[in-house]
Amino acid sequence: MVQNIIDVRNLSKSFDISSKEQGLKGTIKHFFRRQTKSLKVIKDISFEIKEGEIVGFLGANGAGKTTILKMLCGLIYPSEGSILVSGYLPFRRKENFLKNITLIMGQKQQLIWDLPPIESFYLNASIYDLDKFEAKKRIKKLSEMLEIDEELFIPVRKLSLGQRMKSELLAALIHEPNILFLDEPTLGLDINAQRNLRKFLQKYNKETNATICLTSHYMKDITSLCKRVICVHDGTISYDGKLDLLLKKLSPVKEILIVCRSVEDAIKLENSGFTVKNKIKNEITIIVENNSTTSSLKTILNNFDIEDLYINEPPIDEIIGKILIKKDYGI
Amino acid sequence: MVSNLIKNKISTLLKVQYSTMMEYRVEIALWAISGIIPFFMLNIWTNNNLNESINISNIMLSRYFLCAFFVRQFSVVWVVFSFEEDSLLGKVSPYLIQPLNPFFRYFAQHLAEQITRFPFALVIAFFFFIFNPESIWIPNLGSLFLGIISTFLSFLIQFLIQSIIACLCFWTEKASSIERLLFIPTLFLSGLLAPVVSFPEYVKSWIYLTPFPYLIDFPANLLSGNPINVIGGFIMQILWIILFFPLFRKIWTTGTKKYTAMGS
């Protein structure tokens, strides 16, 4: 039986936020009397993650995804509730716990800006108590997996974003952690670099059985890496389960684009009782329920003069967009 | 085995920080030049014959200010500014989840900077002797050794003071403004502008109870061979370190609980 590696119970986090009114009056008032209020950004959430799982955290900006990751890796202290990661309380930041995890933030870097990445790798290796021989072996292995070579010897400031991100990953994985916290790791990368990074993460997970917690606004990251998603809405968990199930539930329909032989046929089809999304000349798009696709197609082919037709799933971004704004998915 | 790993950690950290500093050698040269304030003070003292009032010869006074320059070069600390910037920009976050206190990085950064600074300081000293040939002397090995140790202890005291202030970033974002409050007493009471011996007796008795005279005055007097209470000075330096270190540990542990990982 696969064990839980992350166990979160009734977790909450509040921040003190100061607010200021607009204008000079507000500025003076703010100078003499600061108004702060406590803002609860994570509200009583509970979940478990099993060893080797890849879990995607979904939610709109400010929903609390990154705050959850920061608490899981011990960067910030929870206000209420408990977290156990690999048997440790993350915030205590015990050496053995820290040697087991890594955090990669797409918008932050840990590489030394003015030096080639190789210097940061050896520095990290020494911080994690690896001897030079072991460090060299791991750098070779990871650089092959990430397909970087010459870039290791070029100052970080001269590397492209994609090359830098690969180097960041290498620096963050040199100690071979078995829990990865990835906060928007593909942010700003081009499509090829994103795909390569995803391939690498899949391979790393397969080879090491590492647990991966991931946040991303690129839906391809989520759909190609995560079987399970946790949707965060205003600091609470609005869905925790299989991604497939969520997508089916949120998208119970298909779109069929029908190209009729004539405009008259298109008008006839428009008035035949189907739900029409749009119509341009002899092209008409209708929406049908997933479970009635076959019967609808049969009716159309038997009764209308059709030149061509295309069946489309609604774009994944559109469905995920619904997740970001919805609190309840009825699942 | 364990000592080898620690050695490996420290030497790698120093090597990497030294490589980084070498990228900024011009900046470091300028910083070294900007530290010549003791030479201006020497000029003021000798031109106005102020040294006569404290019974120090011109030569001994110029050696004192040269040594004050050296002590300052190798004890200057800016950790509060680095930490404040890193904290505000969220750069501290990756360091916090590594099994090494981030202040070790800053510590290594300072040591590496001192090593980079050394040749520039020597060049400045060379020019000082050209303009003041009567001040040339070779310090005896004993006072040189003690002077180097007390300079390092002075650096440790300043590093701890600034690290404590830097940790206040966890409560107030602009902790460096608190450091600026300390700049004035440091400037006047440390011996950078005038040897502490020149202060009135009742003021001196108070000053010696603060950490300030052990930052510049004590090591500079040791190096220049001026008469000074060596054992008393070292005891005070060590006492201040013993006092500040647990304070730093406490404020660090409490402060990290307040960390909000801003900017990341």
Contacts between the chains, C-beta under 8 A, distances in Angstrom:
chain1	res1	chain2	res2	distance
A	15	B	260	6.1
A	70	B	93	7.8
A	70	B	261	5.3
A	73	B	97	5.5
A	74	B	96	7.9
A	74	B	97	6.2
A	75	B	93	5.7
A	75	B	96	5.9
A	75	B	97	6.0
A	75	B	259	7.1
A	75	B	261	5.2
A	76	B	259	6.0
A	76	B	260	6.2
A	76	B	261	5.5
A	77	B	256	7.8
A	77	B	257	4.5
A	77	B	258	7.7
A	77	B	259	7.5
A	91	B	257	7.4
A	93	B	96	7.4
A	93	B	97	7.1
A	95	B	99	4.5
A	98	B	97	5.9
A	98	B	98	6.3
A	98	B	99	4.5
A	99	B	99	6.0
A	101	B	97	6.8
A	102	B	97	7.6
A	103	B	93	7.4
A	103	B	94	6.9
A	103	B	97	5.5
A	105	B	90	8.0
A	105	B	93	7.1
A	105	B	94	7.6
A	105	B	264	5.6
A	107	B	264	7.2
A	108	B	90	5.7
A	108	B	91	7.0
A	108	B	93	6.5
A	108	B	94	6.6
A	108	B	264	4.8
A	109	B	94	7.9
A	110	B	94	3.8
A	110	B	95	7.5
A	112	B	16	6.7
A	112	B	20	5.9
A	114	B	20	5.7
A	114	B	23	4.3
A	114	B	24	7.8
A	115	B	16	7.0
A	115	B	19	5.7
A	115	B	20	6.0
A	115	B	23	7.4
A	119	B	16	5.3
A	119	B	19	6.2
A	120	B	16	7.6
A	122	B	12	6.0
A	122	B	16	7.5
A	123	B	12	5.6
A	123	B	13	6.6
A	123	B	16	4.7
A	124	B	98	7.5
A	125	B	12	7.8
A	126	B	5	8.0
A	126	B	8	5.1
A	126	B	9	4.7
A	126	B	12	3.9
A	126	B	13	7.0
A	127	B	9	6.5
A	127	B	13	8.0
A	127	B	98	5.4
A	127	B	99	6.5
A	127	B	100	4.8
A	128	B	98	7.7
A	128	B	99	6.7
A	129	B	5	5.0
A	129	B	9	7.3
A	129	B	99	7.9
A	131	B	4	7.9
A	131	B	5	7.5
A	131	B	8	6.9
A	132	B	8	7.5
